[in-house]
Amino acid sequence: MTSNKSDLQRSTLLHFWNQGIHSPKELHKITGIPLSTVKYNIKKIKETGNVSHRGGNGHSKKLGSAKTRELERYVRKDSSSSLRTLAIKLSNDGDPVSHMTIGRRLKELGYKNALPTGTPMLTANHKTRWIEWARDHLNDNWEKTLFSDETAFHLFRNTIKRWYKGPKPIRPLPKD
């Protein structure tokens, strides 16, 4: 039963209750709402004066607010930690926590896990030296000059993913 249907049933029963119809069988007959639902809602009206949802349904979360803060602290301290490593750290106090639970909670908190974007490291000194070199060689004869690319090639790529919130992290790549 969806919450919209439940809300409609509750408001209908409250309306007829306020009109003076207090018999569960009569309310069932008028509305077509199951008799057990009518009796349950009448009990709520007598106890609380309304038919609003009481709440408190469902299982409580495995990671409470203290454990969640501890999890965020671990992620901030080492953003490359795996889910299994984080689960072991949180389970040290005796209450076991699954790596799947950790993953779900990090997703709820807005964390993502991805490889950082690699960008070349250019310092202000590099940039000023490039400009100086260009100015020094502005009037050179470039017809007999050969340019080549000095890009370094890495045989193995970085496979360490990072946990992050907001913009994707950047990993500076040194020029070899």
N, C-alpha and C positions, 0 to 999 in steps of 0.2 A: 504494500500500500504506500503510495507516494505521500509526501508531506502535504501537498496541496489538497489531496483528497481527505487526509486526516484533519487538516485545518478546516475544511468545509464541513465535515461531519461535526467537529467540535462546536463551531459557530452555530450550526443548525440546531444542535441539541440545546445549546445555551439559550437560543432564541425561544424555542418552545418551552423551556424550563421557566423563562421569565414571563411567558404568556400564561403560566399557571398549570401547565401539563407536567405532572410529576410522576406518572406511572411509567415504569420502564416498558411494559407491554404496549401501552398506548403510543409512546414515543417511537417504539420499533415499528408499530403498525403504520404510523403517519409518515415516517422518514424512510423506512426500508433499511435502516442501519442495523447491523447485527445486534441481537439482544445483549450479548456479552459486552460489546462496545458501549451500548447505551448504559448498562449497569456500571461499567467501569467509570464512565464520564459522570454519571450521577454521583458516584462515590467521591470523585474529585470535586464536584460542585459543593457537596456537603462539607468536605474537609477544608477546602481553600477558598471557596466562593467563586472560582473560575474554572475553566477547562483547559488552561494553557498547558503546554508540554512541560513535564517536570524536569527533563534533562537528566544527565548523569548516566545515560546509556552508553554502552560500549566499554571496551577494555581500556584501562589507563595506560599511558605511554610508558614504554620500558625505560626511556631516557627522560628523566624529570628535568626540571630547570637547572639544577646544580650539575647534573651530568652533561647537559647540553652546553653549559658555559665551559665546562672542562674540555669537551670535545672541540669547541671553537678555539679555546686556548691552545690545544695541541696542533690544530690546523694552522693557526697564525704563527706558531713557533716553527713548524716544519711543514710547509705547504706541499712537499713532495711525498708525504706519508701515504701508504696504501691503506685501503679500508681494513684489511686484516691486521695491520700494525696498530691502527687506531682502536680496533676492537680489543686487541690484547691489552693496550694501555688502559682502556676504560674498564676492562674485566679484572684488573689487578686487585680490586678491593673485595673480590669474592662473588660479585653478582655478574654472571656471564652475559655478554652482549654479542650478538651476531654481527658479522661484517655487513650483512644485508640491511640490518636495522640502522647501522651507522650511515650507509649510503642513502637510505630513505630520509634520515634526519638531516643530512647535509643538503640534500635536494630541497627539503622543506625550508631550510635556512637560506636558500638562494645561492648555494655554492655550485660551481661547475668544475669539471676536471678536464683539462686539455693541455696539449703541448704549448709552451710559450712561443710567441712569434719571435723569430730570430731576426735581429737587425744588426748591421755593422756598427762597430764602435768608432765614432768620429768625435774626437775631442776638439775643443776650441783651438788648441794649438795646431792640430792637423789642418783645420780649415784656414787659419791665417797663413800657414806655410804654403798651402795650395795657391792662395791668392798672390802671395809674394812671388812664387815660382812663375805663375802666369804673367805677372807684370814684368818680371825680369826677362822673360822670353817672348814678349809681345811682338818684337820686330825681327825675330829669327826667321831664317829661310826654312820653311816647313816642307819643301818639295822632296827632300831626300831624307825625311824623318819617318821612321816606322814606329807605330804605337802598338803595344801589346797589352793584353789584360793580365793582371797579376793576381787573379782570384785564386784562393786556396780551395782545394777540394777535400772534403772529408769523406772517408770511406764508410764511416758509421755515423748515422744520424742520432740526434738526441732523442731518447725514448722515455725520458722522465717527465711524466705529466704532473701538473701543479693544480692544487685546489685554489680557486679564486672567486671573488665576488666582484661584480662591476666589470670594468674593461679587462680584456685579455692581457695577461702579463707579457712583458717583453724580456727576451733574453739577449743581451748584447753578444755579438759574435766578434771575437778579436781577429784582426787581419794578420794572417800568418806570413 
